């Protein structure tokens, strides 16, 4: 009787698994055409970048709605095999540069960009420190860190002065609670709409909330502008798209830096390039873009990041978000390898592409 019960109860479960697998494998989303995707992007309106982008309590990208990907799509990604990668591609990691505080002191008063890892950067411009999407933790909710962070909260504490915290959106690899709680007293945060109260609950008292196209100016005259990005938001404690996502432009007397946050390719880049006539550095995401059928809307591949860089008209390209967390099918170091191949294969000027190691300082004074 027991064996019969197990057999009967197992049959429908097995049938369900087979059905789900069949649905995953036949999912229309897996049929992806780069040309068709490019055509879709080209049909979008620049004017929509300025359109209302919140309805019924949820934010959205008015130039192109995001396709809802449910459980079947996720299973279709996870249950089917992807492309193969070489051992070199699987094992490649960014170089590690130790002793960040000593090297910061050696840089004098120079402006610089220091890569902490993923989308975490310490930027010094106009005598002010900016910290983008800091995550010092070993995990981004579930994905485990592959390389150590280039700085620690203790290092940040020793910098002195006010830290200007920049948060692009609420995903766990960009908004890490423990990392924010560990920042020095007096840190001032700048966040997209809907995140002010949450950041204040983590101990940051001074929080400026910005909608797309809104500006704020620091005491030393650096202008920060929140700009659109093609992404989305969700946390366990925050519903889907209940808070906004953004990229940012930092404009100082000496250097202008575009902080791209997390984004797919969209018409915003050419509009930003039209509005901001001088962009020195473009920090652009290059991660989690395989498989393309699943990732193309919220994440750029290297070709799209290069196109965005060209449309921004920036002087230097800095790839972000690679090398730290495995969030897509591609190995963590793969985006940097592919970027180097594209630079060489496309006869691009390698001096314009800065691919720092973890903890490495890019001195940018004199721009």
C-alpha positions in Angstrom: 0.0 0.0 0.0 2.8 2.4 0.9 4.6 1.7 -2.5 1.3 2.2 -4.3 0.7 5.6 -2.6 4.2 6.8 -3.4 3.8 5.8 -7.0 0.4 7.5 -7.4 1.6 10.7 -5.6 4.8 10.8 -7.7 3.2 10.5 -11.1 1.5 13.9 -11.1 4.5 15.6 -9.6 6.8 14.2 -12.3 4.2 15.2 -14.9 4.2 18.7 -13.5 8.0 18.9 -13.7 7.9 17.7 -17.3 5.2 20.2 -18.2 7.1 23.1 -16.6 10.3 22.0 -18.3 8.5 21.8 -21.6 7.1 25.3 -21.1 10.5 26.7 -20.2 12.2 25.2 -23.2 9.4 26.5 -25.5 9.2 29.9 -24.0 8.9 32.5 -26.8 11.3 34.8 -24.8 14.2 32.5 -25.7 13.9 33.4 -29.4 15.9 36.6 -29.2 17.1 38.8 -32.1 19.6 41.5 -31.6 18.4 43.3 -34.7 14.8 43.2 -33.6 15.8 44.5 -30.1 17.8 47.3 -31.7 14.8 48.2 -33.9 12.5 48.3 -30.8 14.9 50.7 -29.0 15.1 53.0 -32.1 11.3 53.3 -32.1 11.2 54.7 -28.6 10.7 58.5 -28.1 13.2 60.8 -26.5 10.3 62.9 -25.3 9.2 60.0 -23.2 12.3 60.5 -21.0 10.5 63.5 -19.6 7.1 61.9 -19.3 5.3 61.0 -16.0 6.7 57.7 -14.7 4.6 56.7 -11.8 1.1 55.3 -11.8 -1.0 53.5 -9.1 2.0 53.7 -6.7 4.4 52.0 -9.1 7.2 53.5 -11.2 7.8 52.6 -14.8 10.0 53.4 -17.8 7.6 55.5 -20.1 9.7 55.1 -23.2 9.4 51.3 -23.2 7.4 49.1 -20.8 9.3 46.3 -19.2 8.1 42.8 -20.1 6.9 41.0 -17.0 9.0 37.8 -16.5 7.3 35.3 -14.3 8.4 32.0 -12.8 8.3 30.2 -16.1 10.8 32.6 -17.6 13.1 32.3 -14.6 12.9 28.5 -14.7 13.5 28.7 -18.4 16.8 30.5 -17.7 17.9 28.3 -14.8 16.9 24.9 -16.3 18.4 25.2 -19.7 22.0 25.2 -20.7 23.7 28.4 -21.8 26.8 29.1 -23.8 30.2 27.5 -23.0 33.1 29.5 -21.6 36.8 28.7 -21.6 38.7 28.0 -18.4 40.5 31.3 -18.8 37.1 33.1 -19.0 35.8 31.2 -16.0 38.8 31.9 -13.8 39.6 35.5 -14.8 39.5 38.0 -11.9 40.3 41.7 -11.5 43.7 42.5 -9.9 43.7 43.4 -6.2 45.5 46.6 -5.1 46.1 46.7 -1.4 46.6 49.6 1.1 44.0 52.1 -0.4 44.4 54.7 2.4 48.2 54.9 1.9 47.7 55.4 -1.9 44.9 58.0 -1.3 47.3 59.9 0.9 49.9 59.8 -1.8 47.5 61.2 -4.3 47.5 64.5 -2.5 44.6 66.7 -3.4 44.0 65.1 -6.8 40.6 64.1 -8.0 40.3 60.3 -8.4 38.1 57.3 -8.9 38.8 54.2 -6.8 37.0 50.9 -7.6 35.9 49.1 -4.5 34.1 46.4 -6.5 30.9 45.8 -8.4 29.2 49.3 -8.6 30.9 50.5 -5.5 33.3 53.4 -6.2 35.0 56.0 -4.0 35.2 59.2 -6.0 36.9 62.4 -4.9 36.0 65.6 -6.9 36.1 69.2 -5.9 37.5 68.2 -2.4 34.4 66.0 -1.7 34.1 62.2 -1.3 31.3 60.4 -3.1 30.6 56.7 -2.4 28.4 54.9 -5.0 26.2 51.8 -4.1 28.5 50.6 -1.4 28.5 46.9 -0.7 31.3 45.5 1.6 29.3 42.4 2.6 30.2 38.9 1.6 26.9 38.3 -0.2 24.4 40.3 -2.2 21.4 38.6 -0.5 22.4 35.2 -2.0 25.2 35.6 -4.6 28.6 35.2 -2.9 31.4 37.7 -3.4 34.2 36.4 -5.7 36.9 39.0 -4.7 37.3 41.1 -1.5 36.2 44.8 -1.5 38.9 47.3 -2.3 38.1 49.3 0.9 36.4 48.5 4.2 34.0 50.6 6.3 37.0 51.3 8.6 38.9 52.8 5.7 36.0 55.0 4.8 35.8 56.2 8.4 39.4 57.3 8.3 39.0 59.5 5.3 37.5 62.3 7.4 35.0 64.9 6.2 31.5 64.3 4.8 30.8 61.2 2.7 28.3 61.8 0.0 26.4 58.5 -0.5 24.9 57.8 -3.9 22.3 55.0 -4.3 21.1 54.1 -7.7 18.2 51.7 -6.7 17.2 49.2 -4.1 18.4 45.9 -5.5 20.6 44.0 -3.0 23.8 44.3 -4.9 23.4 48.1 -4.9 21.7 48.8 -1.6 23.3 46.8 1.2 21.9 47.5 4.7 24.9 46.5 6.7 27.3 48.5 4.5 25.1 51.6 4.9 24.8 51.2 8.7 28.6 51.0 8.9 29.2 54.4 7.2 30.5 57.3 9.3 28.2 59.6 11.2 27.4 62.7 9.2 27.2 60.8 5.9 24.8 62.6 3.5 22.8 60.4 1.1 21.2 61.0 -2.3 18.6 58.5 -3.4 15.9 58.1 -6.1 12.3 58.8 -5.2 10.7 56.6 -2.7 13.9 55.6 -0.8 14.3 58.4 1.7 12.5 56.9 4.6 14.2 53.5 4.1 17.7 55.0 4.1 16.9 57.1 7.1 15.9 53.9 8.9 19.4 52.6 8.3 20.9 55.5 10.3 21.6 58.1 7.7 19.8 61.3 8.9 20.6 63.6 6.0 18.9 62.2 2.9 18.1 64.0 -0.3 15.5 62.3 -2.5 15.6 63.1 -6.2 13.2 62.3 -9.1 14.6 62.1 -12.6 15.9 65.4 -13.9 16.0 67.0 -10.5 19.3 68.7 -9.4 21.0 69.5 -6.1 24.1 71.4 -5.4 26.6 70.7 -2.5 28.2 73.2 -0.2 31.3 73.2 -2.4 29.4 73.8 -5.6 29.2 70.3 -7.1 26.0 69.7 -9.0 24.3 66.3 -8.9 21.5 65.6 -11.4 19.4 62.4 -11.2 18.7 61.0 -14.6 16.6 58.1 -16.1 17.9 54.6 -16.3 16.2 51.6 -17.9 15.8 49.3 -14.9 13.4 48.3 -12.2 13.3 47.8 -8.4 12.3 45.3 -5.7 13.2 44.1 -2.3 11.6 41.6 0.0 10.2 44.4 2.1 9.5 46.7 -0.9 7.1 45.8 -3.7 8.1 45.7 -7.4 8.8 49.2 -8.7 7.5 50.9 -5.5 10.8 53.0 -5.5 12.5 54.6 -8.4 15.9 53.8 -10.0 18.3 56.4 -11.5 21.7 57.2 -13.0 23.5 60.4 -12.0 25.6 63.2 -13.4 28.3 64.7 -11.2 29.4 68.1 -12.4 32.3 69.9 -10.7 34.6 72.8 -11.8 37.3 70.2 -12.5 35.6 67.1 -13.8 32.2 65.7 -14.8 31.4 62.1 -14.2 28.4 60.1 -15.3 27.5 57.3 -12.9 25.3 54.9 -14.9 23.9 52.8 -12.0 22.2 49.7 -13.4 20.6 50.0 -16.8 19.8 48.4 -20.1 20.5 50.3 -23.4 18.0 53.0 -24.2 17.6 56.4 -25.9 18.6 58.2 -22.7 22.3 58.0 -23.5 22.1 60.1 -26.7 19.9 62.7 -24.8 22.4 62.9 -22.0 25.2 63.4 -24.5 23.2 66.2 -26.1 22.5 68.0 -22.8 25.8 67.6 -21.0 28.4 68.9 -23.4 31.4 67.8 -21.4 31.5 64.4 -19.8 35.0 63.3 -18.7 34.3 59.8 -17.3 31.3 57.5 -18.0 30.9 54.7 -15.5 28.8 52.2 -17.4 27.4 48.8 -16.3 28.7 45.7 -18.0 27.4 42.6 -16.2 24.6 40.0 -16.1 23.9 40.2 -19.8 23.8 36.4 -20.6 21.4 35.0 -21.6 20.4 37.9 -23.8 16.8 36.8 -24.2 16.4 37.1 -20.5 18.7 40.1 -19.6 18.5 42.5 -22.6 16.0 44.9 -21.1 17.6 45.7 -17.7 21.3 45.1 -18.6 23.6 46.1 -21.4 26.0 43.8 -23.1 29.5 45.1 -24.0 28.5 46.2 -27.5 25.6 48.3 -26.1 27.8 49.8 -23.3 30.3 50.9 -26.0 27.4 52.4 -28.0 26.2 54.2 -24.9 29.7 55.5 -24.3 29.9 56.9 -27.9 26.5 58.5 -27.6 27.4 60.1 -24.3 30.4 61.7 -25.9 32.5 61.0 -22.9 36.3 61.1 -22.9 36.9 57.9 -20.8 34.9 54.7 -20.3 35.0 52.8 -16.9 33.2 49.4 -16.9 31.3 48.7 -13.7 29.7 45.8 -11.9 31.9 43.0 -13.4 34.4 40.9 -11.4 32.6 40.7 -8.0 29.2 38.9 -8.1 28.0 36.2 -10.5 24.6 37.5 -11.5 24.2 36.2 -15.0 25.3 33.2 -16.9 28.7 34.7 -17.8 31.6 34.3 -15.4 32.4 37.4 -13.3 35.5 38.3 -15.2 34.1 37.7 -18.7 32.8 41.3 -19.4 36.4 42.7 -19.0 37.8 40.1 -21.3 35.1 40.8 -23.9 35.6 44.6 -23.6 39.4 44.1 -24.2 38.6 42.0 -27.3 36.2 44.6 -28.6 38.7 47.4 -28.1 41.4 45.4 -30.0 39.1 44.1 -32.7 37.4 47.5 -33.3 40.7 49.4 -33.5 39.5 51.6 -30.6 41.9 53.9 -28.8 42.8 51.8 -25.7 43.8 54.9 -23.7 40.1 55.9 -23.5 39.1 52.7 -21.8 40.0 52.4 -18.1 39.6 49.0 -16.6 40.8 49.3 -13.0 41.6 46.6 -10.6 40.0 46.3 -7.2 41.3 49.1 -5.0 43.1 50.8 -8.0 43.0 54.6 -8.1 42.4 56.4 -11.4 43.8 59.9 -10.9 41.7 62.4 -12.8 43.0 65.8 -11.8 43.8 68.3 -14.5 40.8 67.4 -16.7 
